[in-house]
C-alpha cells in the first residue's frame, strides 16, 4: 500500500448563505488571506452559533451543513470534524478553531468536486476507485465495493459528508498501521488491546 498525505487545496469564491451552507454543488465560500479570519468566516460563525454563546457545537454545525441531496451532514461527520479542532476537548469550538475547520472543510470540498466527475453531488463506486487510487491507495475492487456500500447502503452513492468521514478514517488507520509496520513490508503483528485501541480511536 502506498501512502499519500495530500488531499487537495482550498476552494475559493461564492456567496455565503445565512447560517446554512449547501455542500456538493456550485461555488464554495471564500477563505481569508494573510492569516486573518475572513469577514465571511466570522459572519458564518455568528449565524451557526444559534445561542450566541461564542462557541459552536457539533449539533449547531450539523444544522448549518447541507449536502447536495438537501440532507444535513451526518452526526458522525460533525462530531469527527468538531473533535479534530476542539483542542481543549470542551465539546465545542471557538472562532479561531472554527476558522481552521472552515478551511479544512473547503479543502475536502475541493477534493470531492474533483472526483465527482459527473457533478451529481455524490461519489459513485467508479469515482471512488479513481479518488482513492490518486490519493495513493491500492485497494482491491472488492474492498472499494465494500467502502461504497458502507458509505451508502442504499446504492453506493456517497455524499460529501460520508466521503469526508471515510477518507479521514482511512487516513487515520493508515497512519496507525504505518507506525507499526516497522519493516515497511505491508504487514504488522498486533496485540488484541492495541487493535481495539486503533479501531475505536480511528472510528470516532
C-alpha positions in Angstrom: 0.0 0.0 0.0 1.3 3.5 -0.9 0.8 6.4 1.5 -0.1 9.9 0.4 -0.9 12.8 2.7 -2.0 15.3 0.0 -5.8 15.8 -0.1 -6.3 18.8 -2.3 -6.3 22.6 -1.9 -8.8 25.1 -0.6 -11.7 26.2 -2.9 -12.4 29.9 -3.5 -15.3 32.1 -4.5 -19.0 32.2 -3.9 -21.5 33.9 -1.7 -22.2 32.6 1.8 -25.8 31.7 2.8 -27.2 32.9 6.1 -26.4 30.1 8.5 -26.6 27.3 6.1 -24.0 26.0 3.6 -25.0 23.6 0.8 -22.1 21.3 0.1 -21.6 19.5 -3.1 -22.9 21.8 -5.8 -21.9 25.3 -7.0 -19.2 27.7 -5.8 -17.8 27.5 -2.3 -17.2 30.2 0.3 -14.0 32.3 0.2 -11.1 31.9 2.6 -9.4 34.9 4.1 -5.8 35.8 3.1 -2.8 36.7 5.2 -3.6 34.5 8.1 -6.6 36.7 9.3 -10.1 35.4 9.9 -12.1 36.5 6.9 -15.3 38.5 7.4 -17.3 35.8 5.7 -16.0 33.2 8.2 -16.9 35.5 11.1 -20.3 36.1 9.6 -21.0 32.4 9.2 -19.7 31.6 12.7 -22.2 34.0 14.2 -25.0 32.6 12.0 -24.2 29.0 13.0 -23.8 29.9 16.7 -27.5 29.9 17.3 -27.4 30.5 21.1 -24.7 33.3 20.6 -22.5 31.5 23.2 -19.3 32.3 21.3 -18.8 28.6 20.6 -20.1 26.1 18.0 -21.2 22.6 18.9 -21.4 19.5 16.6 -25.2 19.9 16.7 -25.0 23.6 15.6 -22.6 22.6 12.9 -24.9 19.9 11.6 -27.8 22.3 11.4 -25.7 24.5 9.2 -24.2 22.0 6.8 -26.3 20.5 4.0 -25.1 18.1 1.3 -26.1 18.2 -2.4 -29.0 15.9 -1.7 -30.5 18.5 0.7 -29.7 16.4 3.8 -27.9 17.7 6.8 -24.4 16.3 7.4 -24.3 13.1 9.4 -23.9 13.3 13.2 -20.7 11.2 12.8 -19.2 13.7 10.3 -19.9 16.7 12.5 -18.7 15.0 15.7 -15.5 14.0 13.8 -14.8 17.5 12.5 -15.5 19.2 15.8 -13.3 16.7 17.6 -10.4 17.3 15.2 -10.3 21.0 16.1 -11.6 21.0 19.6 -8.1 21.1 21.1 -9.2 21.6 24.8 -11.8 18.8 24.5 -14.5 21.1 25.6 -17.1 19.7 23.2 -17.3 22.9 21.2 -15.0 25.2 19.1 -14.4 28.9 19.3 -13.9 31.3 16.4 -10.2 30.6 15.9 -10.8 26.8 15.9 -13.8 27.3 13.6 -11.6 29.2 11.1 -9.3 26.1 10.9 -12.3 23.9 10.5 -13.7 26.1 7.8 -10.5 25.9 5.8 -10.4 22.1 6.3 -14.0 21.7 5.0 -13.1 23.8 1.9 -10.1 21.6 1.2 -12.3 18.5 1.3 -14.9 20.2 -0.9 -12.3 20.8 -3.5 -11.2 17.1 -3.3 -14.9 16.0 -3.5 -15.6 18.2 -6.5 -12.5 16.9 -8.3 -13.7 13.3 -8.1 -17.4 13.9 -8.6 -16.8 14.0 -12.3 -20.4 13.8 -13.4 -21.3 16.6 -10.9 -24.1 14.5 -9.4 -23.3 15.7 -5.9 -22.3 12.2 -4.9 -19.2 10.0 -5.4 -20.1 6.6 -7.0 -18.0 3.5 -6.9 -16.1 4.1 -10.1 -15.3 7.7 -9.0 -14.3 6.4 -5.5 -11.9 4.0 -7.1 -10.2 6.8 -9.0 -10.2 9.1 -6.0 -8.5 6.5 -3.7 -6.1 5.5 -6.4 -5.0 9.1 -7.0 -4.6 9.6 -3.2 -2.1 6.7 -3.3 -4.1 3.8 -2.0 -4.1 0.5 -3.9 -7.3 -1.3 -2.8 -8.9 -4.3 -4.4 -12.2 -3.8 -6.3 -13.9 -5.9 -3.6 -12.7 -3.6 -0.9 -13.7 -0.5 -2.9 -17.2 -2.0 -3.3 -17.4 -2.6 0.4 -16.4 1.0 1.1 -19.0 2.3 -1.3 -21.8 0.2 0.2 -20.7 1.2 3.7 -20.8 4.9 2.7 -24.3 4.4 1.2 -26.0 1.1 1.9 -28.9 2.2 -0.4 -26.9 2.3 -3.6 -23.3 3.1 -3.2 -23.6 6.9 -3.9 -21.5 8.6 -1.3 -22.4 12.1 -0.1 -19.7 14.6 0.7 -20.1 14.2 4.5 -19.7 10.4 4.2 -16.8 10.9 1.8 -15.0 13.1 4.4 -15.6 10.5 7.2 -14.5 7.6 5.0 -11.2 9.4 3.9 -10.3 10.7 7.3 -10.8 7.2 8.9 -8.8 5.5 6.1 -6.0 8.1 6.7 -6.1 7.5 10.5 -5.9 3.7 10.1 -3.1 4.1 7.5 -1.1 6.2 9.9 -1.6 3.8 12.7 -0.7 0.9 10.5 2.4 2.6 9.2 3.8 3.3 12.7 3.5 -0.4 13.5 4.8 -1.6 10.1 8.4 -1.3 11.3 9.8 -3.5 8.5 7.8 -1.5 5.8 6.7 -4.7 4.2 2.9 -4.2 4.5 2.3 -6.5 7.4 2.1 -6.0 11.2 1.8 -8.1 14.3 -0.6 -6.5 16.7 -1.9 -7.4 20.2 -5.7 -7.5 20.7 -5.9 -4.5 23.0 -3.7 -2.5 20.6 -6.0 -3.5 17.8 -9.1 -2.4 19.8 -7.4 0.9 20.7 -6.7 1.6 17.0 -10.2 0.6 15.9 -12.0 2.6 18.5 -9.9 5.8 18.2 -9.8 5.8 14.4 -13.6 5.2 14.1 -14.7 8.3 16.1 
